[in-house]
């Protein structure tokens, strides 16, 4: 789940940014990303290439690597630290026809015990003198879940995602956006390595662990409203409010605020803050009274009641090349985010000498770094 959170932070830079039907700029990006926190270390490179073919088609390819080491508190409670690598490859094409932009992307992801592939379709259409943009999206993914040390373990999952968004230019300085999303998951949806704990007086520590059991279907809905306001001194402020709910009983909300300021002709600085809060799943408990107490059981901390607060800073330096040069401009970008996680009903079982069920509530912080160079041509 931490990997998914980190990936979502990266992907959030790439989605819902198009306010008009134009092809993406020709560019090449080289990025190093790092996540450090909660006993986990995740880092690796990413390479993106994007090029127009004529005036109507743009193609892209992306290579992304996560090198993972360490172990979260869930793993340390029942196993040892580990190392693995996840490799992701994606290719995409964008086609522009009048005021319509159509996109197709195919992604594969591979690690030692998990294989995934997905396809993403998107359509963006401008209306009313390019003041309104409607976007539609659909994604379908298939996962193959394995388990290290058990060659006979193989489970499948299928995921579908539907998206609808609209952006509207309100004034010359302000843009509003509204998006809704529906996600449908089916198959094996939990992690084969995660366990729940239950009371057992015969155990030396007073409890034992057994494998989590999740429902094999999940329906999720999300809605978000965004606003961007451009200030008269080459700066802007933006905000986002998002709500989420699913069939497992999880309800969540997100608030994000940011400020972007330019300095001179070359520097861009962004400051941002984000708060996320969620309620636990219906079948989550930190401690069960007996083995197989309910049909569905979870103790994954991402299924619990928790919140996180992140503060971020981005610096961008841009320099132009000669007008006669093949390369038009380049940017050097540094993104830094610090995130604090606080859990309301997930306890630190590694705490020694604490009464069972009264261990201290778990909390941790993480640092996320992205350093990348972009060349536009």
Number of C-alpha atoms within 10 A of each C-alpha: 10 14 14 9 10 15 13 12 13 14 10 10 9 10 8 13 9 15 21 19 22 19 20 15 12 18 19 19 18 17 18 17 21 18 22 16 18 17 16 19 19 22 19 17 17 19 17 17 17 20 19 18 11 7 11 14 18 20 20 19 18 18 16 18 20 22 15 18 16 19 18 17 19 18 16 15 16 13 12 10 13 13 12 13 15 18 16 18 17 18 18 18 18 22 21 19 13 11 14 18 22 20 19 18 18 18 18 17 17 17 14 12 17 16 18 18 18 18 18 18 18 18 19 23 21 22 14 8 7 14 15 19 23 21 21 18 18 18 18 18 18 19 21 16 20 20 16 12 8 9 9 9 12 13 15 15 18 19 18 18 17 18 17 18 19 20 24 20 17 13 11 8 12 16 19 19 20 18 19 18 18 18 18 16 19 16 17 20 20 17 16 16 14 19 21 22 24 20 18 16 10 9 9 8 11 13 19 20 17 15 17 20 22 19 16 12 16 16 14 18 17 18 18 18 17 17 19 18 18 17 13 8 8 12 16 18 18 18 18 18 17 18 18 18 18 17 14 18 15 17 19 19 18 18 16 18 17 18 18 19 16 16 11 8 10 12 15 18 18 18 18 18 18 18 17 17 18 21 19 20 20 15 18 25 21 19 20 22 12 13 15 15 10 10 9 13 24 25 24 19 21 17 20 23 20 21 19 18 18 19 18 18 18 18 18 17 16 16 13 14 13 9 9 7 10 10 15 16 17 19 18 18 18 17 18 16 19 18 18 16 17 17 20 15 21 25 20 20 21 14 12 8 7 12 12 13 17 10 16 15 15 19 17 13 16 17 18 21 19 18 17 19 18 18 18 18 16
